[in-house]
Amino acid sequence: MYAIHLNARTPPAVRFDIVHSREPSDVLARRRGISH
């Protein structure tokens, strides 16, 4: 499970994807156009 920094400005939908995805974080980041 991924830990999201408490001060992160990550939208709820992205947080949901991060928590529930089985894909590596770099794949998720690339898809969303964000850094990880």
C-alpha positions as CSV (number, residue, x, y, z in Angstrom):
1,M,0.0,0.0,0.0
2,Y,1.2,3.5,-0.8
3,A,1.6,6.2,1.8
4,I,0.6,9.7,0.7
5,H,2.3,12.7,2.3
6,L,-0.2,14.5,4.6
7,N,0.6,17.8,2.9
8,A,0.1,16.5,-0.6
9,R,-2.2,18.3,-2.9
10,T,-3.4,15.1,-4.6
11,P,-7.0,15.2,-5.7
12,P,-9.3,12.5,-4.1
13,A,-9.8,10.7,-7.4
14,V,-6.0,10.3,-7.9
15,R,-5.6,9.2,-4.2
16,F,-8.3,6.6,-4.9
17,D,-6.4,5.3,-7.9
18,I,-3.1,5.1,-6.0
19,V,-4.6,3.2,-3.1
20,H,-6.6,0.8,-5.2
21,S,-4.3,0.1,-8.1
22,R,-2.0,-2.9,-8.5
23,E,0.1,-1.1,-11.0
24,P,3.5,0.4,-10.0
25,S,3.6,4.0,-9.0
26,D,5.6,5.0,-12.1
27,V,2.9,3.7,-14.4
28,L,0.2,5.6,-12.4
29,A,2.3,8.8,-12.5
30,R,2.9,8.5,-16.2
31,R,-0.8,8.0,-16.9
32,R,-1.8,11.1,-14.8
33,G,1.1,13.2,-16.0
34,I,2.5,13.7,-12.5
35,S,5.8,12.9,-10.8
36,H,6.1,10.2,-8.1
